[in-house]
Amino acid sequence: MKIGVKITLFTSVFLAVILIIWTIVICSQDGGQSAGGKSPLEAKGETTANIGAAHVKRILEKAIDTKKLTLQSAFDVNYSPIPNTDPQKFNTKYDKFLDNTIKALQDDFLQDKTIWYAYAVDASGYVPTHNTRFSKGSKKNNLTKCILNESHVVESGNNDDNGFLQKYDTEDGKTVWDFSTPIIVKNKRWGCFKVGIIPSQGILGGSGGKGMIIAGTIIIILISTGFIFFITGFMLKPLASLTDTASNLADGHVNNPIEVTSEDEFGQLADALERLRVSMKAAMDRLMRK
C-alpha cells in the first residue's frame, strides 16, 4: 500500500471516529429519539405539562374537598374587570387562591433555562396566575389575570391530548414549542396546563449552543491537525534513515547491507539502494583487484 494511501486512510478513519463521537454527544444533548419516538425536548415538554396539570388538578380538588373553594367558584367564569389595568385584567372567585398555591410551583419549572413559561389557563383562555416573569414589567409581558386569545391558547383549549404540541414564533423572533395537557377537576374540564420551551435556549441553539459547536469544531480541527502531523512524521521516519544510507553510499561506505523492511515506496527505495550498494561494492572490489 502506498504511503499517500496509508496517510489518507489513517487520517480519514481517525477523523470519522472523532466526528461520530461529537455527533453522538450533540444528539444526546438535544436531539435524537427517545424510546417512544419523541425527541428528549418533546419528552421533557410533555412530561412537564403532565406534571403541571396533575398538580393543579390535585390543588383544586383538595380545595373543593376541604371547602376552601366550592365547585362553582372553582369554575367561575364571571370575570370581574380590575380597574385601570392595561392590558385588561380580571379577578375571579379563585384567582387569589391560586396565587398562593400554584405560583411558586409554576416558577419552579422555569429553573430549567429552556422553559420559557409554565402556567395554568382555564377553558376560556383566562390566566389566573402567570409566572412571575409575566406578572410585571411592560404591557407585553404583564399577562397574569388576562384573558389570552392567541391561537395557541385557543387550540390548547380545544385539545384533549396530553402533551399537545404546537409551534409558533414570537414577535421578537423566538420559536416556541408549546405543550399543553388538559386539567380535569371533578371529572370536568377546567382548562389546561401550558409549557413553552424555546429550543434555541438549549445546546444546539442560542449563543451558548453556537459557542459550544464552534469550540468543538476548533478542538476537532486542532486534534486532527496534531494527529496528521504525528502520523505523517511517524510514517515518514524511514525516509530519514534512507537519506543517511544514501549519504553513506555517496561517501563510499558500501560494506553494510541495507535492510528492506516493507513493501511500500520506502521498501522499494531501500531495495534500490541495496542493489546500488551491491553494484558499487562489486565495482570497487574489481578495481581493488586490478
N, C-alpha and C positions, 0 to 999 in steps of 0.2 A: 504494500500500500504506500502511495506517495506521501511525502512529508506534508505537502499542502492539504491533501485529503485528510490526513491524520489530525492536523491542527484544526481544520474546519469541523471535523466530526466531533472531536473532544469539546471544542468551544460551543458548538450547537447543542450538544447534549447537556452541557452544564447550564447554558442559558435557558434551555427548555425546562429543566428541573426547577431553577430559581423562579421563573415566571409562573410556572404551575403552582408552586408553593405560595407565591404572592397572590395569585388569583384566588386560591382557596381561602387565604386569610381575609381578603376583601369580601368575598361572597359570604363567608361565615359571619361577618360582622353585620351586614345589612341586606344582603340579597339571599339567593339560594332558595330552596324549598324546604318547608318543614314536612313532617311525616304526613300531615293532612293535605298537602298540596299547596299550602299558603306560604308566603314568604314570612320570615321572622317579624317583619314590620307589620304585616297583616295580622299575624297571630297575636302580636302584642296589642294592636288596636282593638281587636275583637275581644280579647281577654279582659282588657281594661274596661271596655264598655259593659261587658257582662258583670264584672265585679261592681262597678259603679251602680248599675241598675239593681243588683241584688241588695246592696247596702241601702239605697234609697227606699226600696220596697220594704225592707225589714224595719227601717226607721219609721215610715209612715204607718205600717200595720201595727207596730208596737204602740205608737202614739194613739191610734184608734182603740186598741185593746185596753190601754190604760186611761182612756177618757181624756187625754190631753188634746186630742182632736176628735171631732165627730167624723163619721164617714162623709157627711155632706160638706163639712168645712174642708176636709182634705181634698175634695174635688171641686172646691169653689171656683166658679168662673165669672163671678161678679167682680170684675177688675175695677178697683176704685182708683181713679187717677190721682197721682201725687202732684199737688200744685207746684208750679214754677220749676218743672223739670224738662230738660231738653237733652236727649230725646225723652219723650213722654214715658214716665214710669208709673207703675201701678202697685197697689197693695191688694192682698187677698187675705182670707182668714187663716192662711197657713204660712205665708212667706216669712214672717218673723220667726216662727218656729224652725223653719228650715235654715234661716240664717245662723241659728245657734247650734244646729245639729249636723249639717252637711257641708258647710263652707270649708271647714278645716279638712274634711275628707277630700273634697274636690281639689283643694290646693295641694294636698299631699301628692296627688297624681302628677302635678306639674314639676315635681323634683326631677322627673325624667325629662331631660332637656329637649327631647324630640316631641314631647306632648305640649301642644300649644294651648289647648283648653280641655276641660273635663267638667261637664255640668249637666244638671237635670233640667228638662224642659217639659212643660205639660203638653197636652194634646192640641192646644191652640197656639203653641209657639211661645207661651209665656215662660220667662226665666225668673223664677222667684229668687234664686240665689246663684249668682255667677261667681267665677273665680275672682280673687282679689284683684288680679291684674286687669280685669274687665269691670271693675266696680268703682273706678276712679279715673281721673285724668280727662282727656279730651272727649268730646261728644262721640267720636267714632269708637272709642274703647270703653266708654262707660255704659255697659249694656245690661247690667243687673236690673231686674224688675221691669224689663222691657218686654214687649211682645214682638218677636222677630218674625219677619215674613220672607227671609231669604229662601231660595229654592231648596237648599239642602236641609233647612229646618222643616219645611213643608213636607218634603219627601220622607224625612225621618218619621214624621207624624203618621204617614200613610203606610209605613213598613211594619211588618210583623216578624221579621227575621232578626235573630241575634247577630250582632256584629255587622249590620248592613253597611256596606262601604260605598261612599260617594267621594268624588274628587272634584275640587273646584279651585279656582285661582282668586286670591285676594287682590285688593286694589293696588297694594304695593308689590305685587308680583310673586307672592309666595304661593306654592302649590300645597294645598291641604288635603290630606286623606281623612275624611270624616267617617267615623264609625258610630253606629247607634244601635242600642238594644232596648226593646220595649220595657217599660216599668209597669208591672201588673200588680195592682193593690186590691186585695179582697176580690180577686177574680175579675177585676175591671181595669181596663187600660187607663192608667193615669197620664202617661206620657212616655218619655224615653230618656235614656242617658247617652249623651253625646261626647265623643272623644275626638279631638282634632290632632293629627300628627303631621308634622312637617318633615318629609323625608330629607330635605336639604339640610336639616339640623343634624342629621346622622353622619356617619363616617364617610359616605360616598358623596356628600354634598356640602355646601357651605364652605366658609374659609378654612375651618378645621379639617374637613374631609379632603378638600383640594390640596391643602398643605401636606396631608399625610401621603396622598398619592404622589405628589411631586417629590417629597422627601424619599419615598420608597423607590421611585424611579431613579433618582440620583444615586441612591445606595446601590441599586442593582447595576447601574452603569459603572460605578466605581469598583464594585466587586468583580464584575465581568472584565473590566479593563485590567485589573490586577491579575486575575486568573489567566487572561490571554498572554500577558507579559510573562507570567510564571511558566505556563505550558510551552510557550514559544521558546523561552530560554532553555527549558529542560530538554526539549526535543532537538534544539539546535546545538546542544552541548557537544555532541560528537564532532561538529564542524571545527571547533577549536583544536581538538586533538588531531584531526586530519590536517589542519593547517600547519601545526607543528611538525607533523610527519613529512609533509611536502617540503617544508623548510629544511629539515634534516637531509632529505634526499638531495636537495639543491646544494647542500654543503658536502655531499659525498658520503654521507653515513648510510650505507646500504646493507649493513650486516644484520640489522634487527628486523625480523619478519613483521609484516603489518597484519594484524588480526582482523578478519571480516566477521562482524557480529550481527549483521542484519541484512535484509534483502531490499531495503529501500534505497533511495538515492545515495545516502551516506554509505551503505554497504557496497553499492556499485562503485562509488568513488574510492573506497578503501580497496576494493578488488583491483581497480585500475592502477592505483598507486602500488599495490603489491606486485602486480605484473611488471610495472615500470621498475620497481626496485630489483626484481629478479633479473630483468633485462640489463639494467645498469650494472648489477653485480657481475653478471656473466661477461659483459663487455670489459669491465675493469679487470676481471681475472685474466681474460685473454691478453690484455695489454701488459699485465704483470708478467705473464709467461714469455712474452716476446722480449 
